[in-house]
Amino acid sequence: MALVLTLTAILSSSAFFSRAYAQSNNPSQDVLQKKVSRLQAKAIKNKGVIELDTNSFEEVLSKPRNYSMAVLFTATSPEYQCVPCLNFDPEYRLVAAGWTKLADKSQLFFGSLDFKVGQPIFQKFGMNSAPAVLFFPSDKAANQAPERYDFARSGFIAEPFAKWVNAKAATDIRIKRPIDLVALAVKVLSGFAFIGVGYLLYKKATKVSGSKYLWSAISLFTIFIMISGHMWNQIRNPPYTIPGRGGRSGFIAQGFQNQFGLESQVIAVLYAALTGCVIALIGVVPRIETPALQRAAVWVSMGLFIFLFSLLIQIFRVKNPAYPFTLLFK
């Protein structure tokens, strides 16, 4: 029994002296571990972001350093009026909040240095604008030079910035945006409003869809488009107009095998106006109860019909100069 206790004591003493010897030979390792633990505590306490000034910046990024660090150079104080800084700050902190969900928090840290408390550091790195983000790799990296985040290419949103940091630090930070209750309420209310309006329009649409006037208008519109040469335009793709004499645009093409885009539109309008005159004589004028107004409506409708039909004949004569007949115009 005494022999066993003696061997145990010897082994314990050997292990103790071995640890003490290792620490005495590598004191920087113990200091580095304490430094990392202290940074983790600060970062977790401030939701992932370590607030820096000139002295703490030099301390945190001093060597040895077995961790990487992203530092936001910003100017959020009101006197600087840096709107991009204010816009990016919550996005940066959102990425840093994702860092708190990592299992291993010792490989990467997020820092923030405001111009108000870190002007010498801004001058040291030639920062003449804000915001800016520099990524400082650990001592393990072959290239020790810090890399700058490109806002012009990637923007000020958290997602591309998190992707950039993950690529540099070999981490898997995920963005989880908080629920915007106001936006959610607006979307829900808008959805109910859309459903209500849709229901009301559906009830009205059933009445409108069965209206003979609606289908008559659709039929007439289709007829006017087709008989005016719209399909010919779609097939042949003619020019809309051509320059005429005196710089005026010519819109009537001579011959029955040619046509301009504007020409078909003019013909469609004339056909529609002529049809309107006929509909007025058939459906509107008979409903007028006053004889004098009814007689005046007849004269106006007939006069407009004759005038428009005369224009139509003139256009036809331009296309076919051999046509001998006219109505009002010679």
C-alpha positions in Angstrom: 0.0 0.0 0.0 2.8 2.4 0.9 4.5 1.6 -2.4 1.3 2.5 -4.4 0.9 5.8 -2.6 4.5 6.6 -3.2 4.2 5.9 -6.9 1.0 8.0 -7.1 2.7 10.9 -5.4 5.7 10.7 -7.7 3.5 10.6 -10.9 1.4 13.6 -9.7 4.5 15.6 -8.9 5.9 14.8 -12.3 2.7 15.9 -14.1 2.7 19.1 -12.0 6.3 19.9 -12.8 5.8 19.1 -16.5 3.0 21.6 -16.8 4.9 24.2 -14.9 7.9 23.6 -17.1 5.9 23.9 -20.2 4.3 27.1 -19.1 7.7 28.5 -18.1 9.1 27.6 -21.5 6.0 29.0 -23.4 4.6 31.9 -21.3 3.2 33.6 -24.4 0.7 30.7 -25.0 -0.8 31.2 -21.6 -1.0 35.0 -22.1 -2.6 34.4 -25.5 -5.3 32.1 -24.1 -6.1 34.7 -21.4 -6.3 37.4 -24.1 -8.7 35.3 -26.2 -10.9 34.6 -23.2 -11.0 38.2 -22.4 -12.0 39.1 -26.0 -14.7 36.5 -26.0 -16.2 37.8 -22.8 -16.3 41.4 -24.2 -17.7 40.3 -27.5 -20.5 38.2 -25.9 -21.4 40.9 -23.5 -21.8 43.4 -26.4 -23.6 41.0 -28.8 -20.6 40.2 -30.8 -18.9 43.6 -31.3 -15.8 44.7 -29.4 -15.8 48.5 -29.1 -12.3 49.8 -29.7 -10.3 52.9 -29.3 -6.7 53.7 -30.2 -5.1 51.9 -27.3 -7.4 48.8 -27.4 -7.0 48.5 -31.2 -3.2 48.2 -30.8 -3.6 45.8 -28.0 -6.1 43.5 -29.7 -4.2 43.3 -32.9 -0.8 43.0 -31.4 1.2 39.8 -31.9 1.1 36.9 -31.2 -2.5 36.6 -32.4 -4.0 33.2 -33.3 -7.3 34.7 -34.3 -8.7 36.8 -37.1 -10.5 40.0 -36.7 -12.8 42.2 -38.7 -12.8 45.9 -37.8 -15.4 48.4 -38.8 -13.9 51.9 -39.3 -16.9 54.2 -38.8 -18.1 57.6 -37.8 -21.5 57.4 -36.1 -21.3 60.5 -34.0 -23.9 63.1 -35.0 -21.3 65.8 -35.7 -20.0 63.8 -38.7 -23.3 63.2 -40.3 -22.2 60.0 -42.0 -25.4 58.5 -43.3 -23.7 55.4 -44.8 -22.1 54.7 -41.4 -25.5 54.8 -39.7 -27.0 52.6 -42.4 -24.3 49.9 -42.3 -23.8 49.8 -38.5 -26.9 47.7 -37.7 -26.1 45.4 -40.6 -22.5 44.9 -39.3 -23.8 44.2 -35.8 -26.3 41.7 -37.3 -23.4 39.7 -38.7 -21.6 40.0 -35.3 -24.7 38.7 -33.6 -24.5 35.6 -35.8 -21.0 35.1 -34.5 -22.4 34.5 -31.0 -24.1 31.4 -32.3 -20.8 29.8 -33.4 -19.6 26.8 -31.4 -16.0 27.9 -31.6 -15.7 31.7 -30.9 -12.0 31.8 -30.6 -11.0 32.0 -34.3 -12.7 35.3 -35.2 -13.8 38.5 -33.6 -15.6 41.7 -34.7 -14.5 45.1 -33.6 -15.7 48.7 -34.2 -13.5 51.8 -34.2 -15.2 55.2 -34.3 -13.3 58.1 -35.8 -14.0 60.1 -32.6 -11.9 57.8 -30.5 -9.5 56.4 -33.1 -8.2 59.2 -35.3 -4.5 58.0 -35.2 -5.6 54.5 -36.4 -7.6 56.1 -39.3 -4.4 58.0 -40.3 -2.2 55.0 -39.9 -4.3 53.0 -42.4 -5.0 56.0 -44.7 -8.7 56.0 -44.0 -10.1 59.1 -45.6 -13.7 57.9 -45.8 -16.1 55.8 -43.7 -17.5 53.3 -43.3 -14.7 50.8 -44.1 -14.1 47.2 -43.0 -10.6 45.7 -42.7 -10.1 42.0 -42.2 -7.0 41.2 -40.2 -6.0 37.5 -40.6 -4.4 35.5 -37.8 -0.7 34.8 -37.5 -1.3 31.4 -39.2 -2.2 33.1 -42.5 0.5 33.4 -45.1 -0.5 36.9 -46.1 -0.6 39.1 -43.0 -1.8 42.2 -44.9 -5.4 43.3 -44.0 -8.0 43.0 -46.7 -10.6 45.6 -47.3 -14.3 45.0 -47.9 -15.6 46.4 -51.2 -18.8 48.3 -50.5 -19.1 49.5 -54.1 -19.4 45.9 -55.3 -21.1 44.1 -52.4 -23.3 46.8 -50.9 -24.3 47.6 -47.4 -26.4 44.6 -46.6 -25.5 42.0 -44.0 -25.8 38.9 -46.2 -23.0 39.6 -48.7 -20.8 40.9 -45.9 -21.3 37.7 -43.9 -20.5 35.6 -47.0 -17.3 37.6 -47.4 -16.3 37.1 -43.7 -17.1 33.4 -43.9 -14.8 33.0 -46.9 -12.0 34.9 -45.2 -12.2 33.3 -41.8 -13.5 29.8 -42.8 -16.5 30.2 -40.5 -20.2 29.6 -40.9 -21.9 32.7 -39.6 -25.6 32.8 -40.5 -27.8 35.8 -40.6 -31.1 35.7 -38.6 -33.0 39.0 -39.0 -35.4 39.9 -36.3 -39.1 39.9 -37.2 -40.3 43.3 -38.2 -43.7 43.4 -36.5 -44.8 46.6 -38.2 -44.0 45.2 -41.7 -45.7 42.0 -40.8 -48.8 43.8 -39.7 -48.8 45.9 -42.9 -48.5 42.7 -45.0 -51.4 41.0 -43.1 -53.7 44.0 -43.4 -52.8 44.4 -47.0 -53.6 40.8 -47.6 -57.0 41.1 -46.0 -57.7 44.3 -48.0 -56.7 42.6 -51.2 -59.0 39.7 -50.5 -61.8 42.0 -49.6 -61.4 44.1 -52.8 -61.0 41.0 -54.8 -64.3 39.6 -53.4 -66.1 42.9 -54.2 -64.6 43.1 -57.7 -65.6 39.4 -58.3 -69.3 40.2 -57.5 -69.2 43.2 -59.8 -67.2 41.3 -62.4 -70.0 38.6 -62.7 -72.4 41.4 -63.6 -70.0 43.2 -66.0 -68.9 40.0 -67.7 -72.5 39.3 -68.7 -73.1 42.8 -70.1 -74.1 42.9 -73.8 -72.6 46.4 -74.0 -69.2 45.2 -72.9 -69.1 42.3 -75.4 -70.4 44.6 -78.1 -67.6 47.1 -77.4 -65.0 44.3 -77.4 -66.3 42.9 -80.7 -66.4 46.4 -82.4 -62.8 47.1 -81.2 -61.6 43.8 -82.6 -63.4 44.5 -85.9 -61.9 48.0 -86.3 -58.4 46.7 -85.6 -58.6 43.9 -88.0 -60.3 45.7 -91.0 -57.9 48.7 -90.7 -54.9 46.5 -91.5 -53.4 45.8 -88.1 -52.7 42.2 -88.9 -50.9 43.3 -92.2 -48.7 45.5 -90.1 -47.8 42.7 -87.8 -46.9 40.4 -90.7 -45.0 42.9 -92.9 -43.7 45.3 -90.2 -44.0 48.5 -92.4 -42.6 51.9 -91.3 -44.8 54.0 -89.1 -44.5 57.1 -91.3 -42.1 58.5 -94.0 -40.8 62.0 -94.5 -43.0 63.8 -97.1 -42.7 67.1 -98.9 -41.6 70.1 -96.9 -40.5 67.9 -94.0 -44.0 66.8 -93.2 -44.7 63.2 -92.4 -46.5 61.1 -95.0 -48.8 58.5 -93.5 -50.8 57.3 -96.6 -48.9 54.8 -98.9 -50.0 54.7 -102.5 -51.1 51.4 -104.0 -53.1 48.5 -102.5 -49.9 46.5 -101.6 -48.4 49.2 -99.3 -49.4 50.6 -96.0 -47.9 52.6 -93.1 -48.4 52.0 -89.4 -50.0 55.4 -88.8 -52.3 54.8 -91.8 -54.0 51.8 -90.2 -54.6 53.8 -87.0 -56.2 56.7 -88.9 -58.5 54.3 -90.8 -59.5 52.5 -87.6 -60.4 55.8 -85.9 -62.5 56.8 -89.0 -64.3 53.5 -89.0 -65.0 53.8 -85.2 -66.3 57.4 -85.6 -68.6 56.4 -88.5 -69.9 53.5 -86.5 -70.6 55.8 -83.6 -72.7 58.1 -85.8 -74.8 55.2 -86.9 -75.2 53.9 -83.4 -76.2 57.4 -82.3 -78.9 57.6 -85.0 -80.2 54.1 -84.1 -80.0 54.0 -80.4 -79.5 57.5 -78.9 -81.6 59.9 -81.1 -84.9 57.9 -80.8 -84.7 58.2 -77.0 -84.6 62.0 -77.1 -88.1 63.2 -76.0 -87.8 66.9 -77.1 -88.6 67.1 -80.8 -86.2 70.1 -81.4 -83.3 68.4 -79.7 -84.1 65.1 -81.5 -84.1 66.9 -84.9 -80.8 68.7 -84.1 -79.2 65.4 -83.0 -80.2 63.9 -86.4 -78.6 66.7 -88.3 -75.4 66.6 -86.3 -75.1 62.8 -86.6 -75.8 62.9 -90.3 -73.5 65.8 -90.9 -70.6 64.2 -89.0 -71.2 60.9 -90.8 -71.0 62.6 -94.3 -67.9 64.6 -93.3 -66.0 61.5 -92.0 -67.1 59.4 -95.0 -65.8 62.1 -97.3 -62.4 61.9 -95.6 -62.4 58.2 -96.0 -63.0 58.5 -99.7 -60.2 61.1 -100.0 -57.8 58.6 -98.4 -58.9 55.9 -100.8 -58.3 58.3 -103.7 -54.7 58.9 -102.4 -54.1 55.1 -102.5 -55.9 54.8 -105.9 -55.7 58.1 -107.9 -57.8 56.6 -110.6 -60.9 56.4 -108.4 -63.3 59.0 -109.9 -65.8 59.7 -107.1 -65.8 62.2 -104.2 -68.4 63.5 -101.8 -67.5 66.9 -100.1 -63.9 67.3 -101.2 -62.5 67.4 -104.7 
